[in-house]
Amino acid sequence: MATVAYGTDRTDEAARQAAFDAAVAADERIEPRDWMPDAYRASLVRQMAQHAHSEIIGMQPEANWITRAPSLRRKAILMAKVQDEAGHGLYLYSAAETLGTSREELLDKLHAGRQRYSSIFNYPTLTWADVGAIGWLVDGAAITNQVPLCRCSYGPYARAMVRICKEESFHQRQGYELLLALSRGTPAQHAMAQDAVDRWWWPSLMMFGPPDEESGHSAQSMAWKIKRHSNDELRRRFIEISGPQADALGLTLPTGEIDWDEFKEVLKGNGPCNEQRIAQRRRAHEEGAWVRDAAVAYAAKHGEGKPS
């Protein structure tokens, strides 16, 4: 963003705001040292924190199947995917830290229930086919939502999303291939695949957020070019993409309407796995304290500063 000469405090503020608005309008990137409105900073922290939390909480449903994968190949693929999700969380926490918040603060808020993660991860993975449904539908919805974020107005977030989207494309393909194998297998395997799609379709559509008229953040985020499309526009795009893919899989997508009451209940903490997910996250954080302490001690001993 271009530098601006400032005068009095009031004119300084107006000039900074004008420079910020001009940069956003021109599709220029806002960088960490650039001036930005407090509300823009807060909106970014909220969105990036929720995104980062979703990546690390999202490891749980699929990690549940690592030891039960039906072959060594499937196990290796799933382990690689879960590891990728951990990396995505780290990229996003690092991007959020450029705004002056710490990773510790964000995790404390997650563990205290003061920040959210995606509602999709509060559903159980009941069968092996659920791993495929998550890859095809959940990661497919994530790609639809996140590819436009590669053009986000905030530079560190946009750059983090480039790598994340490339890896999510791999995740989506492996899920599709898994479901294809089941769909073309025995009648029981086909039924398992269809059941997984039936259960994950509606939560996948809810991933895009509430309807536009009920979204409290979408319009302003679009004005700032943090996001480029509305919730409903992205949801429609995902539905249009998914239909032909379902036909190729030999599976049927459910019809009807989204149950927004269910969505609201899950957000309130009343989903099938809300308590389980956050309890496991807290436990993992507590059990990993010795690793963090050892890393800090090592860095201090060798004069490397606090590790990231």
Phi, psi and omega per residue, in radians:
M1 nan 2.419 -3.081
A2 -1.157 2.570 3.091
T3 -1.391 2.676 -3.069
V4 -2.321 2.428 3.056
A5 -1.407 2.394 -3.049
Y6 -2.050 2.746 3.094
G7 -2.077 -2.012 3.133
T8 -1.214 2.938 -3.114
D9 -0.997 -0.774 -3.082
R10 -1.201 -0.758 3.122
T11 -1.225 -0.560 3.045
D12 -0.972 -0.878 -3.090
E13 -1.080 -0.766 -3.139
A14 -1.126 -0.715 -3.137
A15 -1.166 -0.708 3.107
R16 -1.100 -0.785 3.127
Q17 -1.086 -0.729 3.139
A18 -1.117 -0.732 3.122
A19 -1.132 -0.713 3.100
F20 -1.098 -0.849 -3.129
D21 -1.048 -0.712 -3.132
A22 -1.151 -0.698 3.134
A23 -1.126 -0.762 3.114
V24 -1.114 -0.776 -3.131
A25 -1.086 -0.551 -3.123
A26 -1.540 0.113 -3.112
D27 1.071 0.565 3.016
E28 -1.492 2.749 -3.141
R29 -1.508 2.389 2.978
I30 -1.556 2.235 -3.107
E31 -1.910 2.852 -3.014
P32 -0.940 -0.618 -3.097
R33 -1.524 -0.081 3.086
D34 -1.306 2.636 3.016
W35 -1.185 2.493 3.069
M36 -2.603 2.632 3.084
P37 -1.094 2.578 3.126
D38 -1.020 -0.648 -3.112
A39 -1.180 -0.609 3.090
Y40 -1.140 -0.782 3.112
R41 -1.067 -0.800 -3.117
A42 -1.122 -0.678 3.131
S43 -1.138 -0.709 3.102
L44 -1.121 -0.784 3.139
V45 -1.060 -0.757 3.129
R46 -1.053 -0.842 -3.076
Q47 -1.219 -0.773 -3.122
M48 -1.191 -0.630 3.095
A49 -1.117 -0.802 3.117
Q50 -1.074 -0.689 3.126
H51 -1.132 -0.812 3.133
A52 -1.104 -0.782 3.122
H53 -1.044 -0.673 -3.124
S54 -1.127 -0.629 3.134
E55 -1.130 -0.782 -3.074
I56 -1.394 -0.604 3.028
I57 -1.189 -0.605 -3.111
G58 -1.164 -0.202 3.050
M59 -1.195 -0.493 -2.968
Q60 -1.159 -0.870 -3.058
P61 -1.020 -0.680 -3.101
E62 -1.472 -0.593 3.090
A63 -1.020 -0.442 3.090
N64 -1.015 -0.362 -3.071
W65 -1.902 0.047 -3.105
I66 -1.055 -0.799 -3.098
T67 -1.335 -0.158 -3.099
R68 -2.018 0.195 3.117
A69 -1.051 2.515 -3.013
P70 -1.323 -0.171 3.120
S71 -2.676 2.859 3.112
L72 -1.115 -0.666 3.113
R73 -1.058 -0.837 3.137
R74 -1.103 -0.658 3.132
K75 -1.137 -0.751 -3.137
A76 -1.112 -0.722 3.116
I77 -1.090 -0.796 -3.098
L78 -1.173 -0.689 3.094
M79 -1.087 -0.723 3.122
A80 -1.107 -0.693 -3.132
K81 -1.150 -0.813 -3.142
V82 -1.086 -0.678 3.088
Q83 -1.109 -0.699 3.083
D84 -1.012 -0.746 -3.101
E85 -1.091 -0.665 3.072
A86 -1.072 -0.749 3.108
G87 -1.092 -0.680 3.113
H88 -1.070 -0.728 3.097
G89 -1.044 -0.735 -3.136
L90 -1.137 -0.734 3.099
Y91 -1.001 -0.779 -3.031
L92 -1.291 -0.656 3.044
Y93 -1.102 -0.688 3.112
S94 -1.112 -0.722 3.108
A95 -1.114 -0.706 3.126
A96 -1.142 -0.592 3.140
E97 -1.125 -0.400 3.105
T98 -1.188 -0.225 3.127
L99 -1.654 0.075 3.051
G100 1.703 0.071 3.054
T101 -1.761 2.689 -3.112
S102 -1.772 2.718 3.095
R103 -1.083 -0.675 3.135
E104 -1.066 -0.717 3.134
E105 -1.122 -0.753 -3.140
L106 -1.119 -0.755 -3.140
L107 -1.185 -0.647 3.079
D108 -1.050 -0.718 3.141
K109 -1.186 -0.663 3.079
L110 -1.075 -0.858 -3.076
H111 -1.169 -0.466 3.124
A112 -1.537 -0.043 3.140
G113 1.376 0.314 -3.127
R114 -1.670 -0.103 2.993
Q115 -2.332 2.613 -3.022
R116 -1.774 2.904 2.912
Y117 -2.273 2.995 -3.045
S118 -1.060 2.364 -3.092
S119 -1.078 -0.404 -3.071
I120 -1.026 -0.504 -3.028
F121 -1.496 0.152 3.055
N122 -1.725 0.315 3.073
Y123 -1.943 2.566 -3.083
P124 -1.428 2.676 3.003
T125 -1.734 1.747 -2.976
L126 -1.490 -0.527 -3.096
T127 -2.382 2.962 3.093
W128 -1.072 -0.545 3.132
A129 -1.108 -0.430 3.107
D130 -1.071 -0.563 3.090
V131 -1.082 -0.709 3.086
G132 -1.196 -0.715 3.141
A133 -1.129 -0.660 3.092
I134 -1.126 -0.772 3.136
G135 -1.095 -0.829 -3.088
W136 -1.277 -0.907 -3.022
L137 -1.507 -0.911 -3.061
V138 -1.179 -0.847 3.114
D139 -1.232 -0.534 3.048
G140 -1.119 -0.740 3.074
A141 -1.126 -0.687 3.123
A142 -1.075 -0.749 3.126
I143 -1.078 -0.793 3.123
T144 -1.014 -0.688 -3.116
N145 -1.342 -0.593 -2.924
Q146 -1.708 -0.433 3.115
V147 -0.978 -0.754 3.083
P148 -1.102 -0.386 3.118
L149 -1.212 -0.277 3.032
C150 -1.112 -0.288 3.073
R151 -1.904 0.346 3.089
C152 -0.997 2.575 -3.107
S153 -1.203 -0.349 -3.137
Y154 -1.644 2.056 -2.990
G155 -0.942 -0.942 -3.100
P156 -1.044 -0.629 3.120
Y157 -1.192 -0.798 -3.130
A158 -1.061 -0.757 -3.104
R159 -1.199 -0.642 3.086
A160 -1.097 -0.631 -3.067
M161 -1.229 -0.425 -3.136
V162 -1.060 -0.872 3.141
R163 -1.224 -0.710 -3.126
I164 -1.031 -0.762 -3.110
C165 -1.157 -0.616 3.086
K166 -1.089 -0.742 -3.120
E167 -1.284 -0.608 3.089
E168 -1.121 -0.540 3.091
S169 -1.101 -0.689 3.046
F170 -1.090 -0.739 -3.129
H171 -1.088 -0.728 -3.136
Q172 -1.143 -0.699 -3.128
R173 -1.158 -0.693 -3.133
Q174 -1.193 -0.601 3.094
G175 -1.155 -0.737 3.108
Y176 -1.079 -0.785 -3.123
E177 -1.138 -0.648 3.114
L178 -1.121 -0.813 3.135
L179 -1.146 -0.613 3.117
L180 -1.099 -0.732 3.118
A181 -1.098 -0.730 3.130
L182 -1.213 -0.727 -3.108
S183 -1.095 -0.570 -3.137
R184 -1.627 0.101 -3.126
G185 -1.541 -2.471 -3.131
T186 -1.277 2.845 3.065
P187 -0.961 -0.647 3.128
A188 -1.160 -0.694 3.119
Q189 -1.177 -0.712 3.089
H190 -1.062 -0.749 3.135
A191 -1.126 -0.657 3.103
M192 -1.103 -0.742 3.121
A193 -1.114 -0.761 -3.134
Q194 -1.130 -0.715 3.122
D195 -1.075 -0.719 3.125
A196 -1.118 -0.752 3.111
V197 -1.101 -0.729 3.126
D198 -1.023 -0.682 -3.082
R199 -1.415 -0.518 -3.051
W200 -1.692 -0.203 -3.088
W201 -1.087 -0.916 -3.073
W202 -1.167 -0.798 3.055
P203 -1.034 -0.551 3.101
S204 -1.144 -0.688 3.100
L205 -1.191 -0.545 3.108
M206 -1.224 -0.339 -3.129
M207 -1.011 -0.454 -3.094
F208 -1.356 -0.074 3.109
G209 1.693 3.123 -3.093
P210 -1.188 2.917 3.059
P211 -0.948 2.657 -3.061
D212 -0.927 -0.694 -3.084
E213 -1.218 -0.258 3.138
E214 -1.891 0.000 -3.100
S215 -1.455 2.171 -3.106
G216 -1.483 -0.180 -3.040
H217 -2.129 -0.374 -2.926
S218 -1.039 -0.828 -3.047
A219 -1.086 -0.788 -3.128
Q220 -1.209 -0.666 3.094
S221 -1.079 -0.632 3.097
M222 -1.240 -0.646 3.109
A223 -1.100 -0.643 3.109
W224 -1.452 -0.085 -3.101
K225 1.081 0.494 2.931
I226 -1.209 -0.811 2.984
K227 -2.044 2.753 -3.003
R228 -1.925 -0.295 -3.068
H229 -2.399 2.690 -3.132
S230 -1.324 2.875 3.130
N231 -0.995 -0.840 -3.080
D232 -1.190 -0.618 3.111
E233 -1.116 -0.769 3.122
L234 -1.159 -0.671 3.137
R235 -1.107 -0.772 3.113
R236 -1.086 -0.697 3.136
R237 -1.096 -0.728 3.141
F238 -1.138 -0.725 3.118
I239 -1.076 -0.755 -3.139
E240 -1.112 -0.646 3.131
I241 -1.237 -0.690 -2.995
S242 -1.263 -0.535 -3.084
G243 -0.990 -0.989 3.126
P244 -1.091 -0.573 3.109
Q245 -1.152 -0.709 3.094
A246 -1.087 -0.711 3.109
D247 -1.053 -0.752 -3.137
A248 -1.144 -0.551 3.114
L249 -1.346 -0.299 -3.048
G250 1.351 0.441 -3.138
L251 -2.066 2.823 -3.084
T252 -2.011 2.301 3.064
L253 -1.448 2.428 3.117
P254 -1.062 2.672 3.069
T255 -2.033 2.766 -3.134
G256 2.306 -2.664 -3.100
E257 -2.140 2.637 3.083
I258 -1.166 2.372 3.085
D259 -1.527 1.609 -3.088
W260 -1.233 -0.383 3.051
D261 -1.150 -0.693 3.077
E262 -1.078 -0.784 3.111
F263 -0.966 -0.817 -3.105
K264 -1.156 -0.655 3.127
E265 -1.155 -0.716 3.109
V266 -1.118 -0.713 3.104
L267 -1.092 -0.562 3.119
K268 -1.304 -0.139 -3.130
G269 1.771 0.205 -3.064
N270 -1.840 0.378 3.101
G271 -1.350 3.042 -3.088
P272 -1.048 -0.546 -3.008
C273 -2.258 0.254 -3.090
N274 -0.950 -0.911 -3.079
E275 -1.123 -0.724 -3.134
Q276 -1.083 -0.768 -3.082
R277 -1.123 -0.835 -3.062
I278 -1.293 -0.555 3.096
A279 -1.147 -0.734 3.113
Q280 -1.149 -0.650 3.122
R281 -1.144 -0.775 3.104
R282 -1.086 -0.750 -3.120
R283 -1.111 -0.754 3.114
A284 -1.107 -0.662 3.134
H285 -1.156 -0.755 -3.140
E286 -1.165 -0.747 -3.110
E287 -1.243 -0.341 3.104
G288 -1.611 0.070 -3.089
A289 -1.045 -0.651 -3.095
W290 -1.132 -0.557 3.115
V291 -1.183 -0.777 3.129
R292 -1.123 -0.721 3.127
D293 -1.112 -0.713 3.138
A294 -1.141 -0.682 3.129
A295 -1.136 -0.718 3.111
V296 -1.126 -0.754 3.141
A297 -1.117 -0.708 3.128
Y298 -1.126 -0.773 -3.134
A299 -1.105 -0.706 3.139
A300 -1.157 -0.698 -3.123
K301 -1.132 -0.647 -3.070
H302 -1.764 0.179 3.042
G303 1.154 0.589 -3.095
E304 -1.745 0.013 -3.094
G305 1.341 -3.094 -3.114
K306 -1.269 2.253 3.125
P307 -1.192 2.673 3.126
S308 -1.415 nan nan
